[in-house]
Amino acid sequence: GTKQRWGLGPIDQALVEEGFRVFHAAAAILAPVLAQREWLVGNSVSYADFRMATFLPFNDAAGLPLDDYPSIRRWYDQLEAIDAWRDPFAGLEAPPLP
């Protein structure tokens, strides 16, 4: 996703495919856990949720298939509902991301 967003050279399709395989393997473990709970740890959002989701705001470039895992999609949508997560630079002057 980073190379695609910033145009940092050619994309190695084999590495992309490996990344998707790793994502699916991890999602297969995470999805059933999140199907049984609202957040990763405890009953409210925690550092663990934010840490696990750090790459997801850039999923428009990465294209991870979150919709294949409804409990992961639901979990991430909860984070997206938090204003400061969705727009951490609100009120600051900064150039838009490409």
N, C-alpha and C positions, 0 to 999 in steps of 0.2 A: 504494500500500500504506500509506503514512504517513497519508493522510487517512482511509482506512478504519479503520486500527488505532486512531487517536486521535479519530475523529469530528470532523474539522476541516472541516466544511462539505460541500457537495454535491460529488459526483464528476462530473467532465466526461467522459462516456463517449467522446467523440471523442478526448480525450487518452489515455484508457486504450487504445483501439484503436490509436492511433499508437504507444504504448509497446510493445504486443504486436508490431506490425509491425517496429519497431526491434529488439526482442528476437529475433525470428525471423531477421532479416537477420544480426545478429551471431552468433547460435547456428549458423547455416549455415556461417559461417567458422570458428568455434571448434571445433565438433564434430569435423570431420575431423582437426584438429590433435591434439585430445585422444584421438582414436582411436588415434593413433600413439605416444602417450607417457602416462606416469602422472601427471605434474604439468605445470604450464605452462612452467617453466624448469628444466632440469637433471633430476636423478634423485631429487630429494627436494622436499618441500614448501618453499615460499619465500614471501617477502613478496608476490610477485606473485599467488600463489594466494589468500592472505587478502584482498588488496586487491580482486581481481576478484570475490570472493564476498561482499563486505560487505553486500549487500542480500538475500542468499539466506536468512539466518536468519528473515527476515520474509516469506518466500514464502507462508506460510499466508494472509496477507492479500492479497499481490500476485497470487498464482495463476499465476505463470509456468509454462508447460508443460514442465518439465524432463524429464518422461518421454518426450516426443517426441524427445529427444536423448540416447540411452543413454550416450554417452561423457561428456557433461556431467553427467548424473545420477551416473555412477560416480565422476567426479572430485569432485563435491560430497559424495557419501556418504563419501569418504575424509576430507574435512575434518570432516564430522560425527562421524567416529570419534575425533577428537581431543577429549579431555575439556575442555580449556581453551577450545576453539572452541565446542563444543556448549553449555557452561555457564560463560561467562566470569565470572559473579558468584557462583560456588560459594563458600559460606562467608561471604558478605556479607549483611547484613540490608538488604533492599530490597523495596519493594512489588512484587507480581507485575505483569507487563505485562497490559494488557487483552486 
